[in-house]
Amino acid sequence: MNADHPENGVLIPRRITHNGLREFFRAGALGLALAAFPLTVAFAQTDFYTFGQADLDGPPGSLIRSEIVAGGPSNASSYRVLYRSRGLDGRMTAVSGMVMIPTSPPSPGGRPVIAWAHPTTGVEDQCAPSLARVFFASVQGLDDMLARGFIVAATDYPGLGTAGPHPYLVGVSEGRSVLDSVRAAAALPNSFASRSFAVWGHSQGGHAALFAGLIAKRYAPEWRLVGVAAAAPATELSTLLNDDVDTDGGRNLTAMTLWSWSRVYRAPLAKVVAPDAVPVIDRLAGLCIERWFDLFSRRAPTEALRRSFLKTETFADIQPWRRLLARNTPGPLPRSIPVFLAQGGADGLVRPQVTLAYARSLCRHGNAVAYQSLEAVGHTFIARDAAPAAIAWIAARFSGDKPSDDCPL
């Protein structure tokens, strides 16, 4: 079997790519919970990710520990980091991630920082992107960002790497961990970070990027956010889950959301999930989306969800789920923050009309919006294909150029 067909840094066997995978993707399984299909074999977790109460004594974004990571881009110093962040309950917690610092000399004003917010990799601690051997291939636009002299901070989000559960699609949790990754990057030796940053994310990461923009002014007032870029972001969660529950990808997404929120918020699964589906959801929760063949490991439980899953397809109207979906749906960002949105016209998971509706809401609110529609692109590759435009747009924000504005759309 030939293995020379690269997709997003992953070598996919050609015969499988052109046959079984294509049909599996077409059925909707490629959308598995907003994954971008980037990662492969994971490193074993080590004591680096463990922490005690004494380790949490410090402000948000301060470093608990860091270590140099080999195998990264040749024009950067790469670090694995463990840093402090504020959890949903207001108490401090630890979050892991990665930081790449260019080896080129910093500009006189310091190096700007881009926070990369990753798409779904899973909901349990072993699914952290920083544990993946080809992590660097999963950061869309990484080479371009480093070549431009930008620091790249990539959070794992809480509960990935560190002890879980991961608050999946919980906006404030994601946003805080993104903002604190920027602070952690600046705390590394020889970072020479400026106080300007941008956020760039895909899918779940687009959701995280938007929430980082929503809370940045009050949570990280010492930093200047120049713009938020998001590819196929999860926006209207109620619509997202309801629209996709009849697809394999949508069932996976909904299952992970229900699993996470039943633990994070103690929302009762029994109100919305059929009893036979509970062990299936637990099984899916333990499977990471890191390798191309991980899609196949999810096939059996995904098929089981076709037979028995939700008690009602209108679960989004049942409390407390309705209230939680509304709480974690991002509203318009502050008017001062320009936004770049990219959407694939062939996206069967995050529907183009939903992203367009969110863009229009930003326009009505007064945000400057740059909107890129790539008609033939699906959910998986929208961040890869939109990255050149997104990074160029961010670079223009760092340079102080007036943001482009596609409003009204």
Secondary structure, 3 states (H helix, E strand, C coil): CCCCEEECCEEECHHHHHCHHHHHHHCCHHHHHHCCCCCCCECCCCHHHCCCHHHHCCCCCCEEEEEECCCCCCCEEEEEEEEEEECCCCCEEEEEEEEEEECCCCCCCCEEEEEEECCCCCCCHHHCHHHECCHHHHCCCHHHHHHCCCEEEEECCCCCCCCCCCCCCCHHHHHHHHHHHHHHHHHCCCCCEEEEEEEEEECHHHHHHHHHHHHHHHHCCCCEEEEEEEECCCCCHHHHHHHHCCCHHHHHHHHHHHHHHHHHCCCCHHHCECHHHHHHHHHHHCCCCCCCCHHHHCHHHHHHHHHCCECCCCHHHCCCHHHHHHHCCCCCCCCCCCEEEEEECCCCCCCHHHHHHHHHHHHHHCCCEEEEEECCCCCCCHHHHHHHHHHHHHHHHHCCCCCCCCCCC
